[in-house]
């Protein structure tokens, strides 16, 4: 799967923190679109950095309105940045990303606002 497809999937979707699973350097997230739980799963392998900054005013899950994914060269890590409409932010750096069983590939930057 091309990395630009991942930013397209994430932009406008929601991530429910209760579905996050983190163990042994692996982070799994369920992506929801329009309340549908049948959206893709994203799995980040060999996570090196994960940062979560909650929104100032706690709110139910809100859509991601800014999403950036980049890998700047062969052997480099993937870097994901996403921000919700409510202002929560997540940053992840990892070695491999799998979306619905397909490894994410490519080199470059993709941003959606």
WOLINDA-V451971 format. One record per helix or strand of 2 or more residues. SS is the DSSP state (H for helix, E for strand). FROM is the first residue (numbers start at 0). LEN is the number of residues. If there is no record, write none. Layout:
SS_FROM_LEN, SS_FROM_LEN
This chain:
H_2_8, E_13_2, H_16_3, E_20_3, E_25_8, E_40_5, E_48_5, E_63_8, E_77_7, E_88_6, E_95_4, E_101_2, E_107_5
